[in-house]
Amino acid sequence: MKHKNMVLPKDVVEKENIPGSPTCIFVEADADLRPVLDYTGAGVEQSYADSRKRMNNMPIHGLRVHDADTPKRLKATMAKKGTYIQTPPAVGVWSE
């Protein structure tokens, strides 16, 4: 999620999940936030940090890539160089 003033033209905003829309799954999110799909290494690490913050820094023992649930999204996700894959025990692997 990014503040609406921080969304860049290149960002992919998931419009059906903008807070306040009837289909939004982020029911408690601030109305000024926008769901931005970012499967780059930096995007995954930011999402992980955001999740840890929401969970009061409780340990996370596993992650699952989601939202790449259509062939088009999966292709876009896998095409970006630098997609981050983390394997236990916390060893980062960069896929190409």
N, CA, C and O atoms as a MOPAC input file, in Angstrom:
PM7 MOZYME 1SCF
protein

 N      0.85200 1    -1.16800 1     0.00000 1
 C      0.00000 1     0.00000 1     0.00000 1
 C      0.90400 1     1.23800 1     0.00000 1
 O      1.90400 1     1.30400 1     0.71500 1
 N      0.52900 1     2.18300 1    -0.79900 1
 C      1.24700 1     3.46000 1    -0.85800 1
 C      0.24800 1     4.58700 1    -0.63600 1
 O     -0.92400 1     4.48100 1    -0.99700 1
 N      0.73300 1     5.66200 1    -0.03700 1
 C     -0.10900 1     6.85000 1     0.07000 1
 C     -0.40300 1     7.33100 1    -1.34600 1
 O      0.45900 1     7.27300 1    -2.22300 1
 N     -1.62100 1     7.80600 1    -1.56200 1
 C     -2.02000 1     8.19300 1    -2.92500 1
 C     -1.09700 1     9.24000 1    -3.53900 1
 O     -0.96700 1     9.30000 1    -4.76100 1
 N     -0.45900 1    10.06000 1    -2.72100 1
 C      0.46700 1    11.07700 1    -3.23700 1
 C      1.82300 1    10.49000 1    -3.63800 1
 O      2.62400 1    11.16100 1    -4.28800 1
 N      2.07900 1     9.23400 1    -3.24800 1
 C      3.35700 1     8.58300 1    -3.55300 1
 C      3.25000 1     7.61500 1    -4.73100 1
 O      4.25600 1     7.04900 1    -5.15600 1
 N      2.04300 1     7.42000 1    -5.26000 1
 C      1.85100 1     6.50300 1    -6.38100 1
 C      2.43600 1     7.12400 1    -7.64300 1
 O      2.14700 1     8.27400 1    -7.97300 1
 N      3.25800 1     6.35400 1    -8.34400 1
 C      3.91800 1     6.81000 1    -9.55900 1
 C      3.12800 1     6.36900 1   -10.78800 1
 O      2.35800 1     5.41200 1   -10.70600 1
 N      3.30200 1     7.04700 1   -11.92900 1
 C      2.60000 1     6.64100 1   -13.15300 1
 C      2.87500 1     5.19400 1   -13.55900 1
 O      2.00900 1     4.55100 1   -14.15200 1
 N      4.05500 1     4.67400 1   -13.25300 1
 C      4.40900 1     3.30100 1   -13.61700 1
 C      3.79300 1     2.26100 1   -12.68300 1
 O      3.76900 1     1.07500 1   -13.01100 1
 N      3.29400 1     2.69400 1   -11.52100 1
 C      2.72900 1     1.76700 1   -10.54000 1
 C      1.42700 1     1.14500 1   -11.04300 1
 O      0.63300 1     1.79300 1   -11.72400 1
 N      1.23100 1    -0.10900 1   -10.69500 1
 C     -0.01200 1    -0.80800 1   -11.02500 1
 C     -0.88900 1    -0.77800 1    -9.78100 1
 O     -0.60500 1    -1.45700 1    -8.79400 1
 N     -1.95800 1     0.01600 1    -9.83500 1
 C     -2.87800 1     0.13900 1    -8.70200 1
 C     -4.03000 1    -0.84000 1    -8.90900 1
 O     -4.65600 1    -0.86700 1    -9.96900 1
 N     -4.29400 1    -1.63000 1    -7.89600 1
 C     -5.39300 1    -2.58400 1    -7.93800 1
 C     -6.67500 1    -1.82800 1    -7.57300 1
 O     -7.05100 1    -1.75500 1    -6.40300 1
 N     -7.32900 1    -1.27500 1    -8.57700 1
 C     -8.44100 1    -0.34700 1    -8.37900 1
 C     -9.59400 1    -0.93300 1    -7.57300 1
 O    -10.23700 1    -0.21700 1    -6.80500 1
 N     -9.86600 1    -2.23700 1    -7.73900 1
 C    -10.97800 1    -2.82800 1    -6.98400 1
 C    -10.69300 1    -2.94200 1    -5.49100 1
 O    -11.59400 1    -3.25000 1    -4.71100 1
 N     -9.44600 1    -2.69600 1    -5.08400 1
 C     -9.09100 1    -2.77700 1    -3.67400 1
 C     -8.70300 1    -1.43300 1    -3.07500 1
 O     -8.05000 1    -1.38500 1    -2.03200 1
 N     -9.09900 1    -0.34300 1    -3.72300 1
 C     -8.87100 1     0.97500 1    -3.13600 1
 C     -9.79600 1     1.11700 1    -1.92900 1
 O    -11.00300 1     0.91200 1    -2.05400 1
 N     -9.24900 1     1.46300 1    -0.76300 1
 C    -10.08500 1     1.60300 1     0.43300 1
 C    -11.30600 1     2.47900 1     0.17400 1
 O    -11.21300 1     3.56600 1    -0.39600 1
 N    -12.44700 1     1.96700 1     0.61200 1
 C    -13.70800 1     2.66900 1     0.42800 1
 C    -14.54000 1     2.10400 1    -0.70600 1
 O    -15.75000 1     2.32700 1    -0.75500 1
 N    -13.90100 1     1.36000 1    -1.63600 1
 C    -14.68400 1     0.75900 1    -2.71600 1
 C    -15.40400 1    -0.47500 1    -2.16600 1
 O    -14.90500 1    -1.10800 1    -1.23700 1
 N    -16.56300 1    -0.82500 1    -2.72000 1
 C    -17.34300 1    -1.94300 1    -2.18400 1
 C    -16.63700 1    -3.29300 1    -2.26400 1
 O    -16.97500 1    -4.20500 1    -1.51000 1
 N    -15.66300 1    -3.43900 1    -3.16400 1
 C    -14.96000 1    -4.71400 1    -3.31300 1
 C    -13.62300 1    -4.75700 1    -2.58100 1
 O    -12.89600 1    -5.74500 1    -2.68400 1
 N    -13.29300 1    -3.70800 1    -1.84700 1
 C    -11.99500 1    -3.61800 1    -1.16900 1
 C    -11.86800 1    -4.65900 1    -0.06400 1
 O    -12.76900 1    -4.81100 1     0.76100 1
 N    -10.74300 1    -5.37800 1    -0.05200 1
 C    -10.48600 1    -6.35800 1     1.00700 1
 C     -9.75300 1    -5.73600 1     2.19400 1
 O     -9.58800 1    -6.38000 1     3.23100 1
 N     -9.31300 1    -4.48500 1     2.04300 1
 C     -8.58500 1    -3.79000 1     3.11000 1
 C     -9.56400 1    -2.89500 1     3.85900 1
 O     -9.48300 1    -1.67000 1     3.76900 1
 N    -10.48500 1    -3.50200 1     4.59300 1
 C    -11.60400 1    -2.75200 1     5.17200 1
 C    -11.17800 1    -1.71300 1     6.20900 1
 O    -11.89000 1    -0.73100 1     6.42000 1
 N    -10.04700 1    -1.90900 1     6.85000 1
 C     -9.60600 1    -0.96100 1     7.87700 1
 C     -8.50300 1    -0.02800 1     7.39000 1
 O     -7.95000 1     0.73700 1     8.17900 1
 N     -8.18100 1    -0.08100 1     6.11100 1
 C     -7.09400 1     0.74300 1     5.57600 1
 C     -7.51300 1     2.20300 1     5.45500 1
 O     -8.68100 1     2.51800 1     5.22900 1
 N     -6.54400 1     3.07100 1     5.61000 1
 C     -6.75000 1     4.50700 1     5.44800 1
 C     -7.20700 1     4.79100 1     4.02200 1
 O     -6.67200 1     4.21500 1     3.07500 1
 N     -8.18100 1     5.66300 1     3.86200 1
 C     -8.73800 1     5.99100 1     2.54500 1
 C     -7.71400 1     6.63000 1     1.61200 1
 O     -7.92500 1     6.65500 1     0.40000 1
 N     -6.61400 1     7.14500 1     2.14800 1
 C     -5.58400 1     7.76600 1     1.31800 1
 C     -4.55100 1     6.76800 1     0.80100 1
 O     -3.63000 1     7.16100 1     0.08600 1
 N     -4.68200 1     5.48200 1     1.14600 1
 C     -3.74100 1     4.47000 1     0.68400 1
 C     -4.23800 1     3.81800 1    -0.59800 1
 O     -5.44200 1     3.70400 1    -0.82800 1
 N     -3.29100 1     3.39400 1    -1.42700 1
 C     -3.60900 1     2.72700 1    -2.68200 1
 C     -2.86700 1     1.39000 1    -2.74100 1
 O     -1.66800 1     1.33800 1    -2.46800 1
 N     -3.57300 1     0.30300 1    -3.09900 1
 C     -2.91600 1    -0.99800 1    -3.22700 1
 C     -2.11400 1    -1.06000 1    -4.52900 1
 O     -2.68400 1    -1.06300 1    -5.62000 1
 N     -0.80800 1    -1.10700 1    -4.40000 1
 C      0.08600 1    -1.12700 1    -5.55700 1
 C      0.70900 1    -2.51600 1    -5.64500 1
 O      1.30500 1    -3.00100 1    -4.68400 1
 N      0.56500 1    -3.15400 1    -6.81600 1
 C      1.15300 1    -4.47300 1    -7.03700 1
 C      2.61700 1    -4.29500 1    -7.41500 1
 O      2.92800 1    -3.67700 1    -8.43300 1
 N      3.50700 1    -4.83000 1    -6.60500 1
 C      4.94000 1    -4.68400 1    -6.84500 1
 C      5.63900 1    -5.97100 1    -6.44500 1
 O      5.88500 1    -6.20800 1    -5.26300 1
 N      5.96000 1    -6.80400 1    -7.43100 1
 C      6.60500 1    -8.07600 1    -7.16200 1
 C      8.11600 1    -8.01700 1    -7.35400 1
 O      8.76400 1    -9.05900 1    -7.45400 1
 N      8.68600 1    -6.81800 1    -7.40800 1
 C     10.13400 1    -6.70300 1    -7.49000 1
 C     10.72700 1    -7.08000 1    -6.14000 1
 O     10.00400 1    -7.18100 1    -5.14900 1
 N     12.02500 1    -7.28400 1    -6.09700 1
 C     12.67700 1    -7.59300 1    -4.83500 1
 C     12.39600 1    -6.53100 1    -3.78400 1
 O     12.08200 1    -6.85600 1    -2.63900 1
 N     12.50700 1    -5.26100 1    -4.16600 1
 C     12.25300 1    -4.16500 1    -3.22500 1
 C     10.79400 1    -4.16100 1    -2.77400 1
 O     10.49800 1    -3.89600 1    -1.60900 1
 N      9.88300 1    -4.45800 1    -3.70700 1
 C      8.46200 1    -4.48900 1    -3.36200 1
 C      8.13200 1    -5.59000 1    -2.37500 1
 O      7.35700 1    -5.38400 1    -1.44100 1
 N      8.72400 1    -6.76800 1    -2.58200 1
 C      8.50000 1    -7.89000 1    -1.67400 1
 C      9.06200 1    -7.56800 1    -0.29700 1
 O      8.41400 1    -7.83000 1     0.71700 1
 N     10.26400 1    -7.00200 1    -0.25600 1
 C     10.85000 1    -6.66500 1     1.04200 1
 C     10.02700 1    -5.59900 1     1.76800 1
 O      9.88200 1    -5.66200 1     2.98800 1
 N      9.48600 1    -4.62000 1     1.03400 1
 C      8.64900 1    -3.59600 1     1.65100 1
 C      7.35300 1    -4.20800 1     2.18400 1
 O      6.90800 1    -3.87200 1     3.28100 1
 N      6.76000 1    -5.09700 1     1.41300 1
 C      5.53700 1    -5.77600 1     1.85300 1
 C      5.79700 1    -6.59000 1     3.11500 1
 O      4.98300 1    -6.60000 1     4.03900 1
 N      6.93900 1    -7.27200 1     3.14600 1
 C      7.32400 1    -8.05700 1     4.32400 1
 C      7.48200 1    -7.14100 1     5.53800 1
 O      6.98100 1    -7.44800 1     6.61900 1
 N      8.17500 1    -6.02600 1     5.35800 1
 C      8.37400 1    -5.07300 1     6.46600 1
 C      7.03000 1    -4.50800 1     6.93700 1
 O      6.80600 1    -4.36500 1     8.13900 1
 N      6.14400 1    -4.19000 1     6.00300 1
 C      4.82100 1    -3.68700 1     6.37200 1
 C      4.03600 1    -4.72600 1     7.15800 1
 O      3.37300 1    -4.39600 1     8.14200 1
 N      4.11000 1    -5.98400 1     6.72300 1
 C      3.41100 1    -7.06100 1     7.43400 1
 C      3.95500 1    -7.23400 1     8.84100 1
 O      3.18900 1    -7.37800 1     9.79400 1
 N      5.27700 1    -7.22000 1     8.97500 1
 C      5.88400 1    -7.35100 1    10.30400 1
 C      5.42200 1    -6.22400 1    11.21700 1
 O      5.14000 1    -6.44800 1    12.39400 1
 N      5.34700 1    -5.02000 1    10.67900 1
 C      4.90100 1    -3.87000 1    11.47000 1
 C      3.46300 1    -4.06800 1    11.94100 1
 O      3.14900 1    -3.82400 1    13.10600 1
 N      2.58100 1    -4.51600 1    11.02500 1
 C      1.18600 1    -4.75500 1    11.39800 1
 C      1.06200 1    -5.84000 1    12.45600 1
 O      0.12700 1    -5.82900 1    13.25700 1
 N      2.01000 1    -6.78100 1    12.45900 1
 C      1.97800 1    -7.89900 1    13.40700 1
 C      2.83500 1    -7.64300 1    14.64300 1
 O      3.17400 1    -8.57300 1    15.37400 1
 N      3.18100 1    -6.37900 1    14.87100 1
 C      4.01600 1    -6.01200 1    16.02900 1
 C      5.32800 1    -6.79000 1    16.05500 1
 O      5.80100 1    -7.19000 1    17.11800 1
 N      5.91600 1    -7.00100 1    14.86900 1
 C      7.20900 1    -7.66900 1    14.69300 1
 C      7.24700 1    -9.10800 1    15.19000 1
 O      8.30600 1    -9.61500 1    15.56100 1
 N      6.09000 1    -9.76500 1    15.19700 1
 C      6.07600 1   -11.19600 1    15.51300 1
 C      6.81800 1   -11.93500 1    14.40700 1
 O      6.83600 1   -11.47500 1    13.26600 1
 N      7.43100 1   -13.07600 1    14.72700 1
 C      8.15000 1   -13.82700 1    13.69200 1
 C      7.20500 1   -14.30800 1    12.59200 1
 O      6.05700 1   -14.66200 1    12.86000 1
 N      7.69100 1   -14.31600 1    11.37000 1
 C      6.95900 1   -14.86200 1    10.23500 1
 C      7.74200 1   -16.07800 1     9.76600 1
 O      8.92400 1   -15.97200 1     9.43800 1
 N      7.09300 1   -17.21800 1     9.73300 1
 C      7.79300 1   -18.46800 1     9.42800 1
 C      7.62400 1   -18.92000 1     7.98600 1
 O      8.28700 1   -19.86100 1     7.55100 1
 N      6.76100 1   -18.27300 1     7.25600 1
 C      6.57200 1   -18.65000 1     5.85600 1
 C      5.83600 1   -17.55500 1     5.10700 1
 O      5.01400 1   -16.84200 1     5.68200 1
 N      6.12900 1   -17.42600 1     3.84300 1
 C      5.46700 1   -16.44400 1     2.99300 1
 C      4.92200 1   -17.13700 1     1.75900 1
 O      5.48300 1   -18.12400 1     1.28400 1
 N      3.82700 1   -16.60800 1     1.24900 1
 C      3.23300 1   -17.16000 1     0.03600 1
 C      3.00000 1   -16.01700 1    -0.94100 1
 O      2.42600 1   -14.98800 1    -0.58300 1
 N      3.44700 1   -16.20500 1    -2.16800 1
 C      3.17600 1   -15.20600 1    -3.20400 1
 C      1.71500 1   -15.35600 1    -3.58400 1
 O      1.25300 1   -16.45400 1    -3.89600 1
 N      1.00100 1   -14.25900 1    -3.55600 1
 C     -0.39700 1   -14.29400 1    -3.95500 1
 C     -0.66000 1   -13.14500 1    -4.91100 1
 O      0.21400 1   -12.30600 1    -5.13100 1
 N     -1.82800 1   -13.10000 1    -5.46700 1
 C     -2.24600 1   -12.10200 1    -6.45000 1
 C     -1.66100 1   -12.35500 1    -7.83100 1
 O     -2.02900 1   -11.66400 1    -8.78100 1
 N     -0.76400 1   -13.32300 1    -7.97100 1
 C     -0.27700 1   -13.68500 1    -9.30300 1
 C     -1.11600 1   -14.87700 1    -9.76700 1
 O     -0.58900 1   -15.90200 1   -10.20000 1
 N     -2.41900 1   -14.71500 1    -9.66400 1
 C     -3.33800 1   -15.83800 1    -9.83600 1
 C     -3.91800 1   -15.99200 1   -11.23800 1
 O     -4.79200 1   -16.83000 1   -11.45900 1
 N     -3.44500 1   -15.20500 1   -12.16500 1
 C     -3.84900 1   -15.38600 1   -13.55700 1
 C     -2.57800 1   -15.57000 1   -14.38300 1
 O     -1.51300 1   -15.11500 1   -13.96400 1
 N     -2.65500 1   -16.21300 1   -15.52800 1
 C     -1.44600 1   -16.37900 1   -16.35100 1
 C     -0.77800 1   -15.04000 1   -16.67400 1
 O      0.45000 1   -14.95500 1   -16.70200 1
 N     -1.57000 1   -14.00100 1   -16.91700 1
 C     -1.00500 1   -12.68600 1   -17.23800 1
 C     -0.21500 1   -12.12400 1   -16.06000 1
 O      0.90100 1   -11.63500 1   -16.23600 1
 N     -0.79700 1   -12.19300 1   -14.85000 1
 C     -0.09100 1   -11.68100 1   -13.66500 1
 C      1.14300 1   -12.50600 1   -13.35300 1
 O      2.18800 1   -11.95300 1   -13.01100 1
 N      1.03400 1   -13.83200 1   -13.46800 1
 C      2.19300 1   -14.68900 1   -13.19500 1
 C      3.32300 1   -14.38200 1   -14.16600 1
 O      4.48200 1   -14.29200 1   -13.76100 1
 N      2.99800 1   -14.22000 1   -15.44200 1
 C      4.02100 1   -13.90000 1   -16.44200 1
 C      4.69400 1   -12.56600 1   -16.11200 1
 O      5.91600 1   -12.44700 1   -16.19600 1
 N      3.89800 1   -11.56800 1   -15.73800 1
 C      4.46600 1   -10.26200 1   -15.38400 1
 C      5.35900 1   -10.37700 1   -14.15200 1
 O      6.41200 1    -9.74200 1   -14.08400 1
 N      4.94200 1   -11.18100 1   -13.18500 1
 C      5.71500 1   -11.35500 1   -11.96400 1
 C      7.05400 1   -12.03000 1   -12.24600 1
 O      8.09200 1   -11.58600 1   -11.75600 1
 N      7.03000 1   -13.09200 1   -13.02800 1
 C      8.24100 1   -13.84600 1   -13.30000 1
 C      9.16100 1   -13.14200 1   -14.28900 1
 O     10.34900 1   -13.46300 1   -14.34300 1
 N      8.65700 1   -12.19800 1   -15.06800 1
 C      9.47200 1   -11.51500 1   -16.06500 1
 C     10.37100 1   -10.44800 1   -15.46400 1
 O     11.37000 1   -10.06800 1   -16.07600 1
 N     10.03700 1    -9.96200 1   -14.28400 1
 C     10.82000 1    -8.88600 1   -13.68900 1
 C     12.09700 1    -9.44400 1   -13.09300 1
 O     12.05700 1   -10.31900 1   -12.22800 1
 N     13.21100 1    -8.94700 1   -13.54600 1
 C     14.48100 1    -9.38400 1   -12.96100 1
 C     14.55400 1    -8.89300 1   -11.52000 1
 O     14.07400 1    -7.81000 1   -11.18700 1
 N     15.15900 1    -9.70800 1   -10.68400 1
 C     15.30500 1    -9.31700 1    -9.29600 1
 C     14.15100 1    -9.72400 1    -8.41500 1
 O     14.05100 1    -9.23800 1    -7.28900 1
 N     13.26200 1   -10.60800 1    -8.88400 1
 C     12.20100 1   -11.09700 1    -8.02000 1
 C     12.85500 1   -11.80200 1    -6.84400 1
 O     13.76700 1   -12.60900 1    -7.02700 1
 N     12.40000 1   -11.50500 1    -5.65700 1
 C     13.05100 1   -11.99400 1    -4.45000 1
 C     12.39800 1   -13.26200 1    -3.94700 1
 O     11.18400 1   -13.30300 1    -3.74900 1
 N     13.18500 1   -14.28700 1    -3.74000 1
 C     12.70000 1   -15.53600 1    -3.16900 1
 C     13.50500 1   -15.77400 1    -1.90300 1
 O     14.73500 1   -15.76400 1    -1.93300 1
 N     12.81600 1   -15.98800 1    -0.79300 1
 C     13.52500 1   -16.26100 1     0.45400 1
 C     13.21400 1   -17.68800 1     0.87700 1
 O     12.05300 1   -18.08900 1     0.94800 1
 N     14.26800 1   -18.44800 1     1.15700 1
 C     14.08600 1   -19.81700 1     1.55600 1
 C     14.60700 1   -20.00900 1     2.97800 1
 O     15.55500 1   -19.33200 1     3.37600 1
 N     14.01900 1   -20.90200 1     3.74000 1
 C     14.47100 1   -21.13300 1     5.12000 1
 C     15.92300 1   -21.57900 1     5.11900 1
 O     16.33100 1   -22.21500 1     4.14700 1
 N     16.71000 1   -21.30400 1     6.10000 1
 C     16.42600 1   -20.40700 1     7.21800 1
 C     16.86700 1   -18.98800 1     6.89800 1
 O     18.01900 1   -18.63400 1     7.15000 1
 N     16.00300 1   -18.19000 1     6.36300 1
 C     16.22800 1   -16.76900 1     6.05300 1
 C     17.42800 1   -16.55600 1     5.14100 1
 O     18.24100 1   -15.66300 1     5.37800 1
 N     17.53900 1   -17.36800 1     4.10600 1
 C     18.60300 1   -17.20700 1     3.12600 1
 C     17.95700 1   -16.60700 1     1.87300 1
 O     17.08700 1   -17.23000 1     1.26400 1
 N     18.37700 1   -15.41200 1     1.49200 1
 C     17.78500 1   -14.75300 1     0.32600 1
 C     18.37600 1   -15.30000 1    -0.96600 1
 O     19.58700 1   -15.49900 1    -1.07000 1
 N     17.52000 1   -15.54100 1    -1.94200 1
 C     17.94100 1   -16.00500 1    -3.25100 1
 C     17.29000 1   -15.10000 1    -4.29000 1
 O     16.07400 1   -14.90800 1    -4.27500 1
 N     18.07900 1   -14.55500 1    -5.17100 1
 C     17.54500 1   -13.69000 1    -6.22300 1
 C     17.36100 1   -14.51700 1    -7.47400 1
 O     18.31100 1   -15.13100 1    -7.96200 1
 N     16.14700 1   -14.54100 1    -7.99800 1
 C     15.91300 1   -15.29300 1    -9.23000 1
 C     16.14800 1   -14.39000 1   -10.43600 1
 O     15.98800 1   -13.17300 1   -10.34100 1
 N     16.51500 1   -14.96000 1   -11.53200 1
 C     16.73400 1   -14.20600 1   -12.78600 1
 C     15.87200 1   -14.79500 1   -13.86100 1
 O     15.89100 1   -14.32100 1   -14.99700 1

